[in-house]
Each structure stands twice: as structure tokens, then as C-alpha cells.
Amino acid sequence: MKLKNWKELPEGAIIKNTPTSPEFKTGEWKTKEPYYHAEKCTHCLLCWLYCPDSVITVKNKKIDVFLLEYCKGCGICAKICPVNAIEMREVEL
């Protein structure tokens, strides 16, 4: 099954590009966090679309930054990335 990129999705959904809880930095308890390999990224934006906490920010239709203070370490972004541009790494204490 080929996954659709964000340009191929039907109109109708409202997707905000802000953390789900900007007042609360919820990423302090994670054990893993995403490491972004920019050189591999094709900017399909699937990671941005699937991230349940809106950790990934986009500028000019390209991945800009990961707001790790909101990341809970679920790994959905790494799993959905078709080019393995995101790797989950152990959090350094």
C-alpha cells in the first residue's frame, strides 16, 4: 500500500501547526526522541501530519524544527517516514 503525501489528501480536515498543550512542556518523561536527518528528508510532511502532539513545525512547505519539549517519544514520526529521515534515539540525561 502506497501512503499518500499531504498534497494528495482530500480537503476538509483542519490541522493546526501548534503544540497541543503550549502551556505544558510534556516531553520531560520520554525515554526516546526523534533525531531528524535533514539530508534524507523529501518533505512529504507525513511526519507532521501524523504527529499527535504537533511537535514538528513547517516553514515554506518544508520541515523546520522539532519542538522536543512537547515530544512524548511515541515514534509515530519515525515509523511513518518513507525515507527513514527520522530515527528514534535514547534520551540523554
N, C-alpha and C positions, 0 to 999 in steps of 0.2 A: 504494500500500500504506500503510495507516494503522498506525503504530507503537503498541504497547501501552504504557501507563504502568505504573509499578511495582505499582499495585493490581490490575492485570489479569493479572499473571504468575502461573503456577501455583506452588503451594508446593513446596518441595523443595530449593531452592538455599540455600546458606549464603553470605551476603555480609557480610564484615566492614567496618566503617567506620573502619579504621585504615590508615595508610600501609603499603605492602608491605614497606618496609625502614626502620622508625623509627630505627634506629641510624645510617643513612646518608642524609644530605641529598643526594638525587640530582638535584636540579633546577638545579645550577650551570652546566651546559653547554648549556642550551636557548637557542634564538635567538628563540623566540616564547613567550608565555604568555597564559593566558586572562584577559580582562577581563570581569567579571561586571556586567551591567546589572540590578540588583535590581528596578527598576521594571517591567521587561518579563517577569520570571520568573513562571511559573504553578506552580512547584514540582511539576512532574510527576516529578522526580527521575531522569529518563533520564540526565542527565549523571553523576550519582552512580553509577548502575548500570553505565554503560559505561566509566567512568574506569579504566584498567588499573592505576593506581598509588594508588587510594583517596585522591586529593588533596582531594576535595570532602567536607566534613563536613555532617551534617544534624542539626538540633535541632528537636524538635516537628514532625516531618514536613515541614520546610522547609529549604532550602539555608541553611547558616550561614556557612561560610567556605571559601575555597580555600587549602590549605596549599601555597603556591607553592614552598617549599623542596624539595618532593618532586616537583613537576611537571616532566616532561621535554619539554613543549611539543608533544605529538603532535597536539593539535587535535581529538581524538575528541569531547570535550565540546561544542565549538562546532558540529561537524558534526551531531551527534545532536539538538541543541536545536531543538524545533519552533517556537519563537517568537523565535529569534535573540537570546537574552538573554546569550549568551557570544560574545565577539569575540576572536580571536587578534591580539595586538599584539606588535610587536618589543620585545624586552627592552632596557630602557635600561641602559647600562653606567655 
